[in-house]
Amino acid sequence: MPVRAAGPRPLRVLVNLLARFAVRSIDQILPLMSGLLDAPPLQPLTAVARCGTVPLTLRTFDPADARGLARLTGEPLVSRRTAR
């Protein structure tokens, strides 16, 4: 059964297109994950994409951005827990 996204129509269309063309099935992912579990990378942190390992020097992995994201997402979660 295809994945159907919830949300505004443009977002649903985008997510459904991505699901159709970019997402891999579990049958395709399991051998890759199994290989990583059987022979894990030597580095303590490794990013893996379809093409293989991804260099951690990409802006995507910027430590300052990660700390900012942790702060932005962590604060609402903490305040939500304490509000109960």
PDB file of N, CA, C and O in Angstrom:
ATOM      1  N   MET A   1       0.834  -1.174   0.000  1.00  0.00           N
ATOM      2  CA  MET A   1       0.000   0.000   0.000  1.00  0.00           C
ATOM      3  C   MET A   1       0.882   1.241   0.000  1.00  0.00           C
ATOM      4  O   MET A   1       1.822   1.308   0.792  1.00  0.00           O
ATOM      5  N   PRO A   2       0.619   2.224  -0.852  1.00  0.00           N
ATOM      6  CA  PRO A   2       1.445   3.433  -0.927  1.00  0.00           C
ATOM      7  C   PRO A   2       1.304   4.285   0.335  1.00  0.00           C
ATOM      8  O   PRO A   2       0.275   4.250   1.009  1.00  0.00           O
ATOM      9  N   VAL A   3       2.344   5.042   0.640  1.00  0.00           N
ATOM     10  CA  VAL A   3       2.324   5.968   1.771  1.00  0.00           C
ATOM     11  C   VAL A   3       1.507   7.174   1.366  1.00  0.00           C
ATOM     12  O   VAL A   3       1.674   7.697   0.265  1.00  0.00           O
ATOM     13  N   ARG A   4       0.623   7.622   2.243  1.00  0.00           N
ATOM     14  CA  ARG A   4      -0.173   8.822   1.991  1.00  0.00           C
ATOM     15  C   ARG A   4       0.110   9.825   3.087  1.00  0.00           C
ATOM     16  O   ARG A   4      -0.139   9.557   4.263  1.00  0.00           O
ATOM     17  N   ALA A   5       0.621  10.963   2.711  1.00  0.00           N
ATOM     18  CA  ALA A   5       0.987  11.989   3.692  1.00  0.00           C
ATOM     19  C   ALA A   5      -0.232  12.804   4.098  1.00  0.00           C
ATOM     20  O   ALA A   5      -1.159  12.999   3.313  1.00  0.00           O
ATOM     21  N   ALA A   6      -0.211  13.276   5.337  1.00  0.00           N
ATOM     22  CA  ALA A   6      -1.240  14.191   5.826  1.00  0.00           C
ATOM     23  C   ALA A   6      -0.706  15.607   5.712  1.00  0.00           C
ATOM     24  O   ALA A   6       0.500  15.808   5.566  1.00  0.00           O
ATOM     25  N   GLY A   7      -1.579  16.574   5.776  1.00  0.00           N
ATOM     26  CA  GLY A   7      -1.141  17.965   5.747  1.00  0.00           C
ATOM     27  C   GLY A   7      -1.690  18.708   4.556  1.00  0.00           C
ATOM     28  O   GLY A   7      -2.510  18.175   3.808  1.00  0.00           O
ATOM     29  N   PRO A   8      -1.237  19.954   4.369  1.00  0.00           N
ATOM     30  CA  PRO A   8      -1.718  20.765   3.242  1.00  0.00           C
ATOM     31  C   PRO A   8      -1.436  20.071   1.909  1.00  0.00           C
ATOM     32  O   PRO A   8      -0.447  19.351   1.776  1.00  0.00           O
ATOM     33  N   ARG A   9      -2.298  20.290   0.939  1.00  0.00           N
ATOM     34  CA  ARG A   9      -2.195  19.596  -0.354  1.00  0.00           C
ATOM     35  C   ARG A   9      -0.817  19.697  -1.003  1.00  0.00           C
ATOM     36  O   ARG A   9      -0.298  18.667  -1.432  1.00  0.00           O
ATOM     37  N   PRO A  10      -0.184  20.882  -1.105  1.00  0.00           N
ATOM     38  CA  PRO A  10       1.149  20.916  -1.742  1.00  0.00           C
ATOM     39  C   PRO A  10       2.163  20.041  -1.010  1.00  0.00           C
ATOM     40  O   PRO A  10       2.993  19.385  -1.639  1.00  0.00           O
ATOM     41  N   LEU A  11       2.093  20.033   0.303  1.00  0.00           N
ATOM     42  CA  LEU A  11       3.006  19.205   1.081  1.00  0.00           C
ATOM     43  C   LEU A  11       2.721  17.723   0.835  1.00  0.00           C
ATOM     44  O   LEU A  11       3.649  16.929   0.685  1.00  0.00           O
ATOM     45  N   ARG A  12       1.453  17.352   0.795  1.00  0.00           N
ATOM     46  CA  ARG A  12       1.083  15.948   0.527  1.00  0.00           C
ATOM     47  C   ARG A  12       1.608  15.504  -0.826  1.00  0.00           C
ATOM     48  O   ARG A  12       2.145  14.405  -0.958  1.00  0.00           O
ATOM     49  N   VAL A  13       1.453  16.357  -1.833  1.00  0.00           N
ATOM     50  CA  VAL A  13       1.929  16.016  -3.174  1.00  0.00           C
ATOM     51  C   VAL A  13       3.436  15.816  -3.162  1.00  0.00           C
ATOM     52  O   VAL A  13       3.935  14.845  -3.731  1.00  0.00           O
ATOM     53  N   LEU A  14       4.162  16.714  -2.525  1.00  0.00           N
ATOM     54  CA  LEU A  14       5.613  16.608  -2.456  1.00  0.00           C
ATOM     55  C   LEU A  14       6.044  15.338  -1.728  1.00  0.00           C
ATOM     56  O   LEU A  14       6.906  14.607  -2.216  1.00  0.00           O
ATOM     57  N   VAL A  15       5.454  15.072  -0.569  1.00  0.00           N
ATOM     58  CA  VAL A  15       5.817  13.882   0.200  1.00  0.00           C
ATOM     59  C   VAL A  15       5.489  12.615  -0.575  1.00  0.00           C
ATOM     60  O   VAL A  15       6.276  11.669  -0.567  1.00  0.00           O
ATOM     61  N   ASN A  16       4.346  12.581  -1.240  1.00  0.00           N
ATOM     62  CA  ASN A  16       3.983  11.399  -2.018  1.00  0.00           C
ATOM     63  C   ASN A  16       4.929  11.181  -3.197  1.00  0.00           C
ATOM     64  O   ASN A  16       5.264  10.041  -3.520  1.00  0.00           O
ATOM     65  N   LEU A  17       5.358  12.264  -3.840  1.00  0.00           N
ATOM     66  CA  LEU A  17       6.337  12.136  -4.929  1.00  0.00           C
ATOM     67  C   LEU A  17       7.669  11.615  -4.408  1.00  0.00           C
ATOM     68  O   LEU A  17       8.277  10.728  -5.007  1.00  0.00           O
ATOM     69  N   LEU A  18       8.114  12.172  -3.292  1.00  0.00           N
ATOM     70  CA  LEU A  18       9.359  11.691  -2.693  1.00  0.00           C
ATOM     71  C   LEU A  18       9.249  10.222  -2.297  1.00  0.00           C
ATOM     72  O   LEU A  18      10.179   9.444  -2.506  1.00  0.00           O
ATOM     73  N   ALA A  19       8.128   9.856  -1.735  1.00  0.00           N
ATOM     74  CA  ALA A  19       7.931   8.462  -1.332  1.00  0.00           C
ATOM     75  C   ALA A  19       7.979   7.536  -2.541  1.00  0.00           C
ATOM     76  O   ALA A  19       8.497   6.423  -2.455  1.00  0.00           O
ATOM     77  N   ARG A  20       7.450   7.987  -3.647  1.00  0.00           N
ATOM     78  CA  ARG A  20       7.417   7.142  -4.834  1.00  0.00           C
ATOM     79  C   ARG A  20       8.794   6.995  -5.477  1.00  0.00           C
ATOM     80  O   ARG A  20       9.150   5.908  -5.933  1.00  0.00           O
ATOM     81  N   PHE A  21       9.569   8.077  -5.518  1.00  0.00           N
ATOM     82  CA  PHE A  21      10.815   8.052  -6.283  1.00  0.00           C
ATOM     83  C   PHE A  21      12.094   8.012  -5.447  1.00  0.00           C
ATOM     84  O   PHE A  21      13.137   7.595  -5.950  1.00  0.00           O
ATOM     85  N   ALA A  22      12.039   8.429  -4.202  1.00  0.00           N
ATOM     86  CA  ALA A  22      13.275   8.524  -3.423  1.00  0.00           C
ATOM     87  C   ALA A  22      13.371   7.490  -2.310  1.00  0.00           C
ATOM     88  O   ALA A  22      14.473   7.161  -1.871  1.00  0.00           O
ATOM     89  N   VAL A  23      12.264   6.985  -1.858  1.00  0.00           N
ATOM     90  CA  VAL A  23      12.266   6.066  -0.729  1.00  0.00           C
ATOM     91  C   VAL A  23      12.517   4.645  -1.216  1.00  0.00           C
ATOM     92  O   VAL A  23      12.007   4.229  -2.256  1.00  0.00           O
ATOM     93  N   ARG A  24      13.302   3.920  -0.454  1.00  0.00           N
ATOM     94  CA  ARG A  24      13.581   2.521  -0.784  1.00  0.00           C
ATOM     95  C   ARG A  24      12.685   1.600   0.036  1.00  0.00           C
ATOM     96  O   ARG A  24      12.270   1.938   1.144  1.00  0.00           O
ATOM     97  N   SER A  25      12.403   0.458  -0.518  1.00  0.00           N
ATOM     98  CA  SER A  25      11.586  -0.516   0.203  1.00  0.00           C
ATOM     99  C   SER A  25      12.427  -1.197   1.277  1.00  0.00           C
ATOM    100  O   SER A  25      13.656  -1.139   1.245  1.00  0.00           O
ATOM    101  N   ILE A  26      11.766  -1.830   2.207  1.00  0.00           N
ATOM    102  CA  ILE A  26      12.458  -2.530   3.285  1.00  0.00           C
ATOM    103  C   ILE A  26      13.344  -3.639   2.718  1.00  0.00           C
ATOM    104  O   ILE A  26      14.407  -3.922   3.272  1.00  0.00           O
ATOM    105  N   ASP A  27      12.922  -4.261   1.634  1.00  0.00           N
ATOM    106  CA  ASP A  27      13.732  -5.306   0.995  1.00  0.00           C
ATOM    107  C   ASP A  27      15.051  -4.760   0.461  1.00  0.00           C
ATOM    108  O   ASP A  27      16.042  -5.488   0.395  1.00  0.00           O
ATOM    109  N   GLN A  28      15.072  -3.496   0.081  1.00  0.00           N
ATOM    110  CA  GLN A  28      16.301  -2.876  -0.411  1.00  0.00           C
ATOM    111  C   GLN A  28      17.177  -2.383   0.736  1.00  0.00           C
ATOM    112  O   GLN A  28      18.403  -2.392   0.627  1.00  0.00           O
ATOM    113  N   ILE A  29      16.566  -1.960   1.820  1.00  0.00           N
ATOM    114  CA  ILE A  29      17.298  -1.385   2.944  1.00  0.00           C
ATOM    115  C   ILE A  29      17.937  -2.447   3.834  1.00  0.00           C
ATOM    116  O   ILE A  29      19.058  -2.264   4.309  1.00  0.00           O
ATOM    117  N   LEU A  30      17.239  -3.543   4.062  1.00  0.00           N
ATOM    118  CA  LEU A  30      17.745  -4.550   4.998  1.00  0.00           C
ATOM    119  C   LEU A  30      19.153  -5.049   4.679  1.00  0.00           C
ATOM    120  O   LEU A  30      19.974  -5.117   5.593  1.00  0.00           O
ATOM    121  N   PRO A  31      19.477  -5.400   3.438  1.00  0.00           N
ATOM    122  CA  PRO A  31      20.853  -5.836   3.172  1.00  0.00           C
ATOM    123  C   PRO A  31      21.890  -4.751   3.480  1.00  0.00           C
ATOM    124  O   PRO A  31      22.980  -5.056   3.964  1.00  0.00           O
ATOM    125  N   LEU A  32      21.555  -3.496   3.202  1.00  0.00           N
ATOM    126  CA  LEU A  32      22.481  -2.398   3.492  1.00  0.00           C
ATOM    127  C   LEU A  32      22.684  -2.246   5.002  1.00  0.00           C
ATOM    128  O   LEU A  32      23.813  -2.110   5.473  1.00  0.00           O
ATOM    129  N   MET A  33      21.588  -2.269   5.750  1.00  0.00           N
ATOM    130  CA  MET A  33      21.680  -2.139   7.207  1.00  0.00           C
ATOM    131  C   MET A  33      22.394  -3.347   7.808  1.00  0.00           C
ATOM    132  O   MET A  33      23.192  -3.211   8.735  1.00  0.00           O
ATOM    133  N   SER A  34      22.105  -4.493   7.285  1.00  0.00           N
ATOM    134  CA  SER A  34      22.738  -5.720   7.769  1.00  0.00           C
ATOM    135  C   SER A  34      24.255  -5.643   7.581  1.00  0.00           C
ATOM    136  O   SER A  34      25.021  -6.030   8.463  1.00  0.00           O
ATOM    137  N   GLY A  35      24.674  -5.140   6.424  1.00  0.00           N
ATOM    138  CA  GLY A  35      26.099  -4.981   6.156  1.00  0.00           C
ATOM    139  C   GLY A  35      26.762  -4.016   7.119  1.00  0.00           C
ATOM    140  O   GLY A  35      27.886  -4.252   7.562  1.00  0.00           O
ATOM    141  N   LEU A  36      26.071  -2.920   7.451  1.00  0.00           N
ATOM    142  CA  LEU A  36      26.620  -1.952   8.403  1.00  0.00           C
ATOM    143  C   LEU A  36      26.698  -2.538   9.814  1.00  0.00           C
ATOM    144  O   LEU A  36      27.630  -2.250  10.564  1.00  0.00           O
ATOM    145  N   LEU A  37      25.721  -3.352  10.161  1.00  0.00           N
ATOM    146  CA  LEU A  37      25.742  -3.969  11.497  1.00  0.00           C
ATOM    147  C   LEU A  37      26.810  -5.055  11.591  1.00  0.00           C
ATOM    148  O   LEU A  37      27.459  -5.200  12.626  1.00  0.00           O
ATOM    149  N   ASP A  38      26.992  -5.814  10.518  1.00  0.00           N
ATOM    150  CA  ASP A  38      27.996  -6.883  10.513  1.00  0.00           C
ATOM    151  C   ASP A  38      29.415  -6.337  10.487  1.00  0.00           C
ATOM    152  O   ASP A  38      30.314  -6.901  11.111  1.00  0.00           O
ATOM    153  N   ALA A  39      29.616  -5.239   9.766  1.00  0.00           N
ATOM    154  CA  ALA A  39      30.946  -4.633   9.650  1.00  0.00           C
ATOM    155  C   ALA A  39      30.805  -3.119   9.809  1.00  0.00           C
ATOM    156  O   ALA A  39      30.830  -2.390   8.818  1.00  0.00           O
ATOM    157  N   PRO A  40      30.657  -2.643  11.043  1.00  0.00           N
ATOM    158  CA  PRO A  40      30.456  -1.210  11.248  1.00  0.00           C
ATOM    159  C   PRO A  40      31.675  -0.396  10.835  1.00  0.00           C
ATOM    160  O   PRO A  40      32.802  -0.890  10.882  1.00  0.00           O
ATOM    161  N   PRO A  41      31.448   0.853  10.431  1.00  0.00           N
ATOM    162  CA  PRO A  41      32.568   1.731  10.077  1.00  0.00           C
ATOM    163  C   PRO A  41      33.496   1.926  11.273  1.00  0.00           C
ATOM    164  O   PRO A  41      33.064   1.826  12.421  1.00  0.00           O
ATOM    165  N   LEU A  42      34.745   2.198  11.007  1.00  0.00           N
ATOM    166  CA  LEU A  42      35.723   2.411  12.077  1.00  0.00           C
ATOM    167  C   LEU A  42      35.552   3.769  12.761  1.00  0.00           C
ATOM    168  O   LEU A  42      35.847   3.908  13.948  1.00  0.00           O
ATOM    169  N   GLN A  43      35.073   4.773  12.013  1.00  0.00           N
ATOM    170  CA  GLN A  43      34.907   6.109  12.576  1.00  0.00           C
ATOM    171  C   GLN A  43      33.771   6.102  13.603  1.00  0.00           C
ATOM    172  O   GLN A  43      32.804   5.355  13.456  1.00  0.00           O
ATOM    173  N   PRO A  44      33.888   6.942  14.653  1.00  0.00           N
ATOM    174  CA  PRO A  44      32.829   6.988  15.668  1.00  0.00           C
ATOM    175  C   PRO A  44      31.511   7.568  15.144  1.00  0.00           C
ATOM    176  O   PRO A  44      30.443   7.256  15.671  1.00  0.00           O
ATOM    177  N   LEU A  45      31.584   8.404  14.115  1.00  0.00           N
ATOM    178  CA  LEU A  45      30.383   8.976  13.504  1.00  0.00           C
ATOM    179  C   LEU A  45      30.517   8.846  12.002  1.00  0.00           C
ATOM    180  O   LEU A  45      31.496   9.309  11.417  1.00  0.00           O
ATOM    181  N   THR A  46      29.548   8.225  11.386  1.00  0.00           N
ATOM    182  CA  THR A  46      29.563   8.024   9.941  1.00  0.00           C
ATOM    183  C   THR A  46      28.182   8.318   9.387  1.00  0.00           C
ATOM    184  O   THR A  46      27.181   7.871   9.946  1.00  0.00           O
ATOM    185  N   ALA A  47      28.118   9.059   8.302  1.00  0.00           N
ATOM    186  CA  ALA A  47      26.862   9.315   7.609  1.00  0.00           C
ATOM    187  C   ALA A  47      26.857   8.471   6.343  1.00  0.00           C
ATOM    188  O   ALA A  47      27.836   8.439   5.598  1.00  0.00           O
ATOM    189  N   VAL A  48      25.748   7.794   6.113  1.00  0.00           N
ATOM    190  CA  VAL A  48      25.640   6.903   4.957  1.00  0.00           C
ATOM    191  C   VAL A  48      24.434   7.321   4.136  1.00  0.00           C
ATOM    192  O   VAL A  48      23.359   7.573   4.680  1.00  0.00           O
ATOM    193  N   ALA A  49      24.616   7.393   2.828  1.00  0.00           N
ATOM    194  CA  ALA A  49      23.530   7.688   1.904  1.00  0.00           C
ATOM    195  C   ALA A  49      23.530   6.612   0.826  1.00  0.00           C
ATOM    196  O   ALA A  49      24.317   5.667   0.883  1.00  0.00           O
ATOM    197  N   ARG A  50      22.668   6.755  -0.128  1.00  0.00           N
ATOM    198  CA  ARG A  50      22.575   5.764  -1.209  1.00  0.00           C
ATOM    199  C   ARG A  50      23.904   5.529  -1.901  1.00  0.00           C
ATOM    200  O   ARG A  50      24.221   4.404  -2.286  1.00  0.00           O
ATOM    201  N   CYS A  51      24.676   6.582  -2.058  1.00  0.00           N
ATOM    202  CA  CYS A  51      25.931   6.484  -2.808  1.00  0.00           C
ATOM    203  C   CYS A  51      27.094   5.981  -1.956  1.00  0.00           C
ATOM    204  O   CYS A  51      28.193   5.794  -2.476  1.00  0.00           O
ATOM    205  N   GLY A  52      26.882   5.762  -0.686  1.00  0.00           N
ATOM    206  CA  GLY A  52      27.952   5.334   0.217  1.00  0.00           C
ATOM    207  C   GLY A  52      28.084   6.315   1.363  1.00  0.00           C
ATOM    208  O   GLY A  52      27.109   6.955   1.760  1.00  0.00           O
ATOM    209  N   THR A  53      29.292   6.433   1.895  1.00  0.00           N
ATOM    210  CA  THR A  53      29.483   7.351   3.020  1.00  0.00           C
ATOM    211  C   THR A  53      29.473   8.796   2.536  1.00  0.00           C
ATOM    212  O   THR A  53      29.843   9.101   1.402  1.00  0.00           O
ATOM    213  N   VAL A  54      29.047   9.654   3.415  1.00  0.00           N
ATOM    214  CA  VAL A  54      28.945  11.079   3.117  1.00  0.00           C
ATOM    215  C   VAL A  54      29.991  11.796   3.964  1.00  0.00           C
ATOM    216  O   VAL A  54      30.106  11.516   5.157  1.00  0.00           O
ATOM    217  N   PRO A  55      30.759  12.717   3.374  1.00  0.00           N
ATOM    218  CA  PRO A  55      31.775  13.421   4.161  1.00  0.00           C
ATOM    219  C   PRO A  55      31.135  14.287   5.252  1.00  0.00           C
ATOM    220  O   PRO A  55      30.177  15.017   4.996  1.00  0.00           O
ATOM    221  N   LEU A  56      31.667  14.197   6.448  1.00  0.00           N
ATOM    222  CA  LEU A  56      31.129  14.961   7.567  1.00  0.00           C
ATOM    223  C   LEU A  56      31.539  16.429   7.507  1.00  0.00           C
ATOM    224  O   LEU A  56      31.163  17.214   8.377  1.00  0.00           O
ATOM    225  N   THR A  57      32.298  16.797   6.500  1.00  0.00           N
ATOM    226  CA  THR A  57      32.695  18.193   6.328  1.00  0.00           C
ATOM    227  C   THR A  57      31.607  19.008   5.632  1.00  0.00           C
ATOM    228  O   THR A  57      31.735  20.227   5.516  1.00  0.00           O
ATOM    229  N   LEU A  58      30.547  18.361   5.170  1.00  0.00           N
ATOM    230  CA  LEU A  58      29.441  19.087   4.542  1.00  0.00           C
ATOM    231  C   LEU A  58      28.771  20.007   5.561  1.00  0.00           C
ATOM    232  O   LEU A  58      28.752  19.708   6.756  1.00  0.00           O
ATOM    233  N   ARG A  59      28.233  21.100   5.096  1.00  0.00           N
ATOM    234  CA  ARG A  59      27.560  22.060   5.972  1.00  0.00           C
ATOM    235  C   ARG A  59      26.407  21.412   6.729  1.00  0.00           C
ATOM    236  O   ARG A  59      26.044  21.871   7.813  1.00  0.00           O
ATOM    237  N   THR A  60      25.840  20.376   6.184  1.00  0.00           N
ATOM    238  CA  THR A  60      24.745  19.654   6.822  1.00  0.00           C
ATOM    239  C   THR A  60      25.127  19.161   8.214  1.00  0.00           C
ATOM    240  O   THR A  60      24.267  19.039   9.086  1.00  0.00           O
ATOM    241  N   PHE A  61      26.410  18.877   8.426  1.00  0.00           N
ATOM    242  CA  PHE A  61      26.867  18.314   9.691  1.00  0.00           C
ATOM    243  C   PHE A  61      27.565  19.337  10.579  1.00  0.00           C
ATOM    244  O   PHE A  61      28.367  18.963  11.436  1.00  0.00           O
ATOM    245  N   ASP A  62      27.275  20.617  10.389  1.00  0.00           N
ATOM    246  CA  ASP A  62      27.903  21.680  11.161  1.00  0.00           C
ATOM    247  C   ASP A  62      27.526  21.563  12.644  1.00  0.00           C
ATOM    248  O   ASP A  62      26.340  21.593  12.971  1.00  0.00           O
ATOM    249  N   PRO A  63      28.507  21.431  13.548  1.00  0.00           N
ATOM    250  CA  PRO A  63      28.208  21.273  14.977  1.00  0.00           C
ATOM    251  C   PRO A  63      27.411  22.442  15.570  1.00  0.00           C
ATOM    252  O   PRO A  63      26.550  22.224  16.422  1.00  0.00           O
ATOM    253  N   ALA A  64      27.681  23.667  15.138  1.00  0.00           N
ATOM    254  CA  ALA A  64      26.945  24.819  15.668  1.00  0.00           C
ATOM    255  C   ALA A  64      25.472  24.741  15.255  1.00  0.00           C
ATOM    256  O   ALA A  64      24.586  25.043  16.054  1.00  0.00           O
ATOM    257  N   ASP A  65      25.215  24.340  14.020  1.00  0.00           N
ATOM    258  CA  ASP A  65      23.832  24.166  13.570  1.00  0.00           C
ATOM    259  C   ASP A  65      23.142  23.059  14.356  1.00  0.00           C
ATOM    260  O   ASP A  65      21.967  23.186  14.702  1.00  0.00           O
ATOM    261  N   ALA A  66      23.851  21.990  14.639  1.00  0.00           N
ATOM    262  CA  ALA A  66      23.281  20.873  15.408  1.00  0.00           C
ATOM    263  C   ALA A  66      22.917  21.321  16.822  1.00  0.00           C
ATOM    264  O   ALA A  66      21.860  20.962  17.341  1.00  0.00           O
ATOM    265  N   ARG A  67      23.796  22.106  17.440  1.00  0.00           N
ATOM    266  CA  ARG A  67      23.490  22.611  18.782  1.00  0.00           C
ATOM    267  C   ARG A  67      22.268  23.536  18.750  1.00  0.00           C
ATOM    268  O   ARG A  67      21.417  23.485  19.638  1.00  0.00           O
ATOM    269  N   GLY A  68      22.196  24.378  17.716  1.00  0.00           N
ATOM    270  CA  GLY A  68      21.043  25.270  17.583  1.00  0.00           C
ATOM    271  C   GLY A  68      19.746  24.491  17.403  1.00  0.00           C
ATOM    272  O   GLY A  68      18.726  24.829  18.003  1.00  0.00           O
ATOM    273  N   LEU A  69      19.785  23.457  16.581  1.00  0.00           N
ATOM    274  CA  LEU A  69      18.602  22.623  16.367  1.00  0.00           C
ATOM    275  C   LEU A  69      18.212  21.907  17.658  1.00  0.00           C
ATOM    276  O   LEU A  69      17.028  21.811  17.981  1.00  0.00           O
ATOM    277  N   ALA A  70      19.195  21.408  18.392  1.00  0.00           N
ATOM    278  CA  ALA A  70      18.914  20.737  19.663  1.00  0.00           C
ATOM    279  C   ALA A  70      18.261  21.703  20.640  1.00  0.00           C
ATOM    280  O   ALA A  70      17.326  21.340  21.354  1.00  0.00           O
ATOM    281  N   ARG A  71      18.757  22.931  20.668  1.00  0.00           N
ATOM    282  CA  ARG A  71      18.188  23.943  21.562  1.00  0.00           C
ATOM    283  C   ARG A  71      16.749  24.268  21.156  1.00  0.00           C
ATOM    284  O   ARG A  71      15.861  24.327  22.007  1.00  0.00           O
ATOM    285  N   LEU A  72      16.517  24.479  19.851  1.00  0.00           N
ATOM    286  CA  LEU A  72      15.185  24.843  19.376  1.00  0.00           C
ATOM    287  C   LEU A  72      14.168  23.733  19.574  1.00  0.00           C
ATOM    288  O   LEU A  72      13.013  24.002  19.903  1.00  0.00           O
ATOM    289  N   THR A  73      14.579  22.501  19.380  1.00  0.00           N
ATOM    290  CA  THR A  73      13.639  21.388  19.528  1.00  0.00           C
ATOM    291  C   THR A  73      13.560  20.909  20.968  1.00  0.00           C
ATOM    292  O   THR A  73      12.521  20.400  21.390  1.00  0.00           O
ATOM    293  N   GLY A  74      14.626  21.059  21.724  1.00  0.00           N
ATOM    294  CA  GLY A  74      14.648  20.584  23.099  1.00  0.00           C
ATOM    295  C   GLY A  74      13.831  21.436  24.048  1.00  0.00           C
ATOM    296  O   GLY A  74      13.150  20.906  24.926  1.00  0.00           O
ATOM    297  N   GLU A  75      13.885  22.751  23.886  1.00  0.00           N
ATOM    298  CA  GLU A  75      13.171  23.641  24.793  1.00  0.00           C
ATOM    299  C   GLU A  75      11.660  23.397  24.774  1.00  0.00           C
ATOM    300  O   GLU A  75      11.063  23.271  25.843  1.00  0.00           O
ATOM    301  N   PRO A  76      11.017  23.324  23.601  1.00  0.00           N
ATOM    302  CA  PRO A  76       9.564  23.049  23.617  1.00  0.00           C
ATOM    303  C   PRO A  76       9.235  21.686  24.227  1.00  0.00           C
ATOM    304  O   PRO A  76       8.206  21.535  24.886  1.00  0.00           O
ATOM    305  N   LEU A  77      10.091  20.704  24.014  1.00  0.00           N
ATOM    306  CA  LEU A  77       9.834  19.386  24.582  1.00  0.00           C
ATOM    307  C   LEU A  77       9.927  19.417  26.099  1.00  0.00           C
ATOM    308  O   LEU A  77       9.098  18.820  26.787  1.00  0.00           O
ATOM    309  N   VAL A  78      10.934  20.110  26.624  1.00  0.00           N
ATOM    310  CA  VAL A  78      11.094  20.208  28.075  1.00  0.00           C
ATOM    311  C   VAL A  78       9.922  20.968  28.675  1.00  0.00           C
ATOM    312  O   VAL A  78       9.358  20.534  29.679  1.00  0.00           O
ATOM    313  N   SER A  79       9.546  22.095  28.079  1.00  0.00           N
ATOM    314  CA  SER A  79       8.439  22.885  28.630  1.00  0.00           C
ATOM    315  C   SER A  79       7.118  22.123  28.525  1.00  0.00           C
ATOM    316  O   SER A  79       6.247  22.286  29.380  1.00  0.00           O
ATOM    317  N   ARG A  80       6.959  21.316  27.520  1.00  0.00           N
ATOM    318  CA  ARG A  80       5.747  20.516  27.374  1.00  0.00           C
ATOM    319  C   ARG A  80       5.670  19.455  28.471  1.00  0.00           C
ATOM    320  O   ARG A  80       4.601  19.201  29.027  1.00  0.00           O
ATOM    321  N   ARG A  81       6.818  18.835  28.779  1.00  0.00           N
ATOM    322  CA  ARG A  81       6.848  17.815  29.834  1.00  0.00           C
ATOM    323  C   ARG A  81       6.548  18.421  31.195  1.00  0.00           C
ATOM    324  O   ARG A  81       5.824  17.831  31.997  1.00  0.00           O
ATOM    325  N   THR A  82       7.097  19.587  31.454  1.00  0.00           N
ATOM    326  CA  THR A  82       6.905  20.199  32.775  1.00  0.00           C
ATOM    327  C   THR A  82       5.518  20.799  32.925  1.00  0.00           C
ATOM    328  O   THR A  82       5.078  21.033  34.051  1.00  0.00           O
ATOM    329  N   ALA A  83       4.810  21.058  31.825  1.00  0.00           N
ATOM    330  CA  ALA A  83       3.473  21.649  31.872  1.00  0.00           C
ATOM    331  C   ALA A  83       2.415  20.637  32.281  1.00  0.00           C
ATOM    332  O   ALA A  83       1.310  21.022  32.662  1.00  0.00           O
ATOM    333  N   ARG A  84       2.731  19.365  32.210  1.00  0.00           N
ATOM    334  CA  ARG A  84       1.715  18.343  32.514  1.00  0.00           C
ATOM    335  C   ARG A  84       1.431  18.217  33.969  1.00  0.00           C
ATOM    336  O   ARG A  84       0.601  17.400  34.368  1.00  0.00           O
TER     337      ARG A  84
END
